[in-house]
Amino acid sequence: MKRVFGAKKNKEPPPSIEDANERITKRGDTVDEKIKKLDVELSRYKEQIKKTRPGPTLEAIKSRAMRVLKQKRMYEGQRDMLYNQTFNLDQVQFAAEGIKDAQQTMSALKSANKDLKGMMKTVKIQDIDNLQDEMMDLMDVSNEIQETLGRSYSVPDDIDEEELLGELDALEADMEHESEGVPSYLQPDKESDLDSELNLPSAPTGQTAVPHGRSNVQTEDELGLPAVPRASLRG
C-alpha cells in the first residue's frame, strides 16, 4: 500500500518565533547592504552630473541615476516591511513570554498555598496564646525569685524614721562646720568647756598669760590649718 499511495511525509514542526525573527532579521541586513551599495553608486552619478556639460552624455547619466534611485526606493520599502514584521514578532514573543511567566507564577502560588495549608494545620492560635500566658507566668516567677535573692540580711525591718531624721540633721550640721574650715571638735565653745573641766594651771613665769578658756598652744600649724589643743591630746 505504501508503494501505491506513497508513505506519508513527516510534518516538520512549525518555526518558532525566535527562528522567524532571526530569519527576517537576516533578510533585513541583506537589504541594508544593497541599499548602501546603491547609495555609493548614486553619489558617483551625482559627481558625474555636476562635471558633465548638458548633452546626450548628461542625459544618459541621469537616466542611470534614476534607475538606481528606483531600486533604492524599492529596497527601502522592503526593509521597512521587514522591520514591521520583526516588530510584530517581538510583540508576539513578549506576550508569549509574559503568559509563560504568568503560568509559572500561578504554579508557584498553588504550590505555596498547598504548603501553607499543611503548615497551618499544625499551628493553632489557641496554642500560641497558651504559650504566651505560660511565658508571662514564668517571667513573673523569675522576677519574684530575683527580688527574694536580692534582699539584704543586715538591714532591720523595724527602723525608727524619727531617729534616722535626727541622725541626718546632725550629720548635716557637722558637714556645715567642716565646710567653714574648722572641724566641729575644734569649735571655741567646746575648747573652753574642755579647759574649764580639766582646770589647767596658769602659764609659767616669763610667758604671757592667756585668757581663761584659751589654750597657750598655737592655733595654727605649719600648714596654716587649725591645730589640735593639748588639752584634747591629754584627754
C-alpha positions as CSV (number, residue, x, y, z in Angstrom):
1,M,0.0,0.0,0.0
2,K,2.9,2.3,0.7
3,R,4.2,1.7,-2.8
4,V,0.8,2.5,-4.3
5,F,-0.2,5.6,-2.4
6,G,3.2,6.5,-1.1
7,A,4.3,7.0,2.5
8,K,3.2,10.0,4.5
9,K,5.9,12.6,4.9
10,N,6.7,13.6,8.4
11,K,5.5,17.0,9.0
12,E,8.1,19.4,10.2
13,P,7.4,21.4,13.3
14,P,6.3,24.9,12.8
15,P,9.1,27.5,13.2
16,S,9.3,29.2,16.5
17,I,9.0,33.0,17.0
18,E,12.8,33.1,17.6
19,D,13.5,31.3,14.3
20,A,11.2,33.5,12.3
21,N,12.6,36.7,13.9
22,E,16.2,35.6,13.2
23,R,15.4,34.8,9.5
24,I,13.6,38.1,8.9
25,T,16.5,40.0,10.6
26,K,19.0,38.4,8.3
27,R,16.9,39.4,5.3
28,G,16.7,42.9,6.6
29,D,20.5,43.0,7.0
30,T,20.9,41.9,3.3
31,V,18.6,44.6,2.1
32,D,20.6,47.2,4.1
33,E,23.8,46.1,2.4
34,K,22.2,46.5,-1.0
35,I,20.9,50.0,-0.1
36,K,24.4,51.1,1.0
37,K,25.8,49.9,-2.4
38,L,23.2,51.9,-4.3
39,D,24.0,55.0,-2.2
40,V,27.6,54.7,-3.2
41,E,26.6,54.4,-6.9
42,L,24.2,57.4,-6.6
43,S,26.9,59.6,-5.1
44,R,29.2,58.7,-8.0
45,Y,26.5,59.6,-10.5
46,K,25.9,62.9,-8.7
47,E,29.5,63.9,-9.1
48,Q,29.4,63.0,-12.8
49,I,26.3,65.1,-13.4
50,K,28.0,68.1,-11.8
51,K,31.1,67.8,-14.0
52,T,29.3,66.9,-17.3
53,R,28.0,69.5,-19.7
54,P,24.5,69.4,-21.0
55,G,24.0,67.0,-23.8
56,P,23.4,63.3,-24.5
57,T,26.0,62.2,-22.1
58,L,24.4,64.0,-19.2
59,E,21.0,62.6,-20.1
60,A,22.4,59.1,-20.1
61,I,24.0,59.6,-16.7
62,K,20.7,61.0,-15.3
63,S,18.7,58.0,-16.6
64,R,21.1,55.6,-14.9
65,A,20.9,57.6,-11.7
66,M,17.1,57.5,-11.9
67,R,17.2,53.7,-12.3
68,V,19.5,53.3,-9.3
69,L,17.3,55.6,-7.3
70,K,14.2,53.5,-8.1
71,Q,16.0,50.4,-6.9
72,K,16.9,52.1,-3.7
73,R,13.3,53.1,-3.1
74,M,12.2,49.5,-3.7
75,Y,14.7,48.1,-1.3
76,E,13.9,50.7,1.3
77,G,10.2,49.6,1.0
78,Q,11.2,46.0,1.5
79,R,13.4,47.0,4.5
80,D,10.5,48.9,6.2
81,M,8.2,45.9,5.6
82,L,10.8,43.5,7.2
83,Y,11.2,45.9,10.1
84,N,7.5,45.9,10.7
85,Q,7.4,42.1,10.6
86,T,10.2,41.9,13.2
87,F,8.4,44.4,15.4
88,N,5.2,42.3,15.3
89,L,7.2,39.2,16.1
90,D,8.8,40.9,19.0
91,Q,5.4,41.9,20.4
92,V,4.1,38.3,20.0
93,Q,7.2,36.9,21.6
94,F,6.9,39.4,24.5
95,A,3.2,38.4,25.0
96,A,4.1,34.7,24.9
97,E,6.9,35.1,27.4
98,G,4.5,37.1,29.7
99,I,2.0,34.2,29.5
100,K,4.7,31.7,30.4
101,D,5.8,33.8,33.3
102,A,2.2,34.0,34.5
103,Q,1.8,30.2,34.2
104,Q,5.0,29.7,36.3
105,T,3.8,32.2,38.8
106,M,0.5,30.5,39.2
107,S,2.1,27.1,39.6
108,A,4.4,28.5,42.3
109,L,1.5,30.2,44.1
110,K,-0.5,26.9,44.0
111,S,2.4,25.0,45.5
112,A,3.0,27.6,48.2
113,N,-0.7,27.7,49.0
114,K,-0.7,23.9,49.4
115,D,2.3,24.1,51.7
116,L,0.8,26.9,53.8
117,K,-2.4,24.9,54.3
118,G,-0.4,21.9,55.5
119,M,1.6,24.1,57.9
120,M,-1.5,25.9,59.3
121,K,-2.9,22.5,60.3
122,T,0.0,22.1,62.8
123,V,-0.2,25.6,64.2
124,K,-3.1,26.7,66.3
125,I,-3.8,30.2,67.6
126,Q,-5.0,28.9,70.9
127,D,-1.8,27.0,71.5
128,I,0.2,30.2,70.8
129,D,-2.0,32.2,73.3
130,N,-1.5,29.5,75.9
131,L,2.2,29.5,75.3
132,Q,2.3,33.3,75.7
133,D,0.4,33.1,79.0
134,E,2.8,30.4,80.4
135,M,5.8,32.5,79.4
136,M,4.4,35.6,81.2
137,D,3.8,33.4,84.4
138,L,7.3,32.1,84.2
139,M,8.7,35.6,83.9
140,D,6.7,36.8,87.0
141,V,8.0,33.8,89.0
142,S,11.6,34.6,87.8
143,N,11.2,38.3,88.9
144,E,10.0,37.2,92.4
145,I,12.9,34.8,92.7
146,Q,15.4,37.6,91.8
147,E,13.8,40.0,94.3
148,T,13.9,37.4,97.1
149,L,17.6,36.6,96.4
150,G,18.4,40.3,96.3
151,R,17.2,41.1,99.8
152,S,19.8,42.4,102.4
153,Y,20.3,40.4,105.6
154,S,21.9,43.3,107.7
155,V,19.1,45.9,107.4
156,P,16.5,45.6,110.1
157,D,12.9,45.8,109.2
158,D,11.7,48.0,112.2
159,I,13.7,51.2,111.7
160,D,12.5,54.4,113.6
161,E,12.2,57.1,111.0
162,E,12.4,59.9,113.5
163,E,15.7,58.6,114.8
164,L,17.0,58.4,111.3
165,L,15.9,62.0,110.6
166,G,17.7,63.2,113.8
167,E,21.0,61.5,112.8
168,L,20.6,63.0,109.3
169,D,20.2,66.5,110.8
170,A,23.3,66.1,113.0
171,L,25.3,64.9,110.0
172,E,24.3,67.9,108.0
173,A,25.4,70.2,110.9
174,D,28.8,68.6,111.0
175,M,29.2,69.0,107.3
176,E,28.3,72.7,107.5
177,H,31.0,73.3,110.2
178,E,33.6,71.4,108.2
179,S,32.7,73.4,105.1
180,E,33.7,76.6,107.0
181,G,37.2,75.3,107.5
182,V,37.1,74.4,111.3
183,P,36.2,70.9,112.4
184,S,33.3,70.5,114.8
185,Y,35.6,69.1,117.5
186,L,37.8,72.3,117.4
187,Q,35.0,74.9,117.9
188,P,35.7,77.6,120.5
189,D,32.8,76.7,122.8
190,K,33.9,73.1,123.1
191,E,37.5,74.1,123.7
192,S,36.6,76.5,126.6
193,D,34.4,73.9,128.2
194,L,37.2,71.3,128.0
195,D,39.7,73.7,129.7
196,S,37.3,74.6,132.5
197,E,36.6,70.9,133.1
198,L,40.3,70.0,133.3
199,N,41.3,73.1,135.5
200,L,44.5,73.7,133.5
201,P,47.3,75.6,135.5
202,S,48.2,79.2,134.7
203,A,51.1,80.0,132.4
204,P,54.6,79.7,133.8
205,T,56.7,82.8,134.7
206,G,58.1,84.5,131.7
207,Q,55.3,83.6,129.4
208,T,52.3,85.7,128.5
209,A,49.2,84.5,130.2
210,V,46.3,83.6,128.1
211,P,42.7,84.4,128.8
212,H,40.6,81.9,130.7
213,G,39.2,79.3,128.4
214,R,42.1,79.7,125.9
215,S,45.0,77.3,125.5
216,N,48.6,78.5,125.2
217,V,49.1,76.3,122.2
218,Q,49.3,78.0,118.8
219,T,46.0,78.0,116.9
220,E,47.6,77.1,113.6
221,D,50.1,74.5,112.5
222,E,52.9,74.9,109.9
223,L,50.5,74.3,107.0
224,G,48.1,77.0,108.3
225,L,45.5,74.5,109.5
226,P,43.8,74.7,112.9
227,A,46.0,72.9,115.5
228,V,44.6,70.3,117.9
229,P,44.6,71.7,121.5
230,R,46.9,70.0,124.1
231,A,44.0,69.5,126.4
232,S,42.3,67.3,123.9
233,L,45.5,65.4,123.4
234,R,46.0,64.9,127.2
235,G,42.4,63.6,127.5
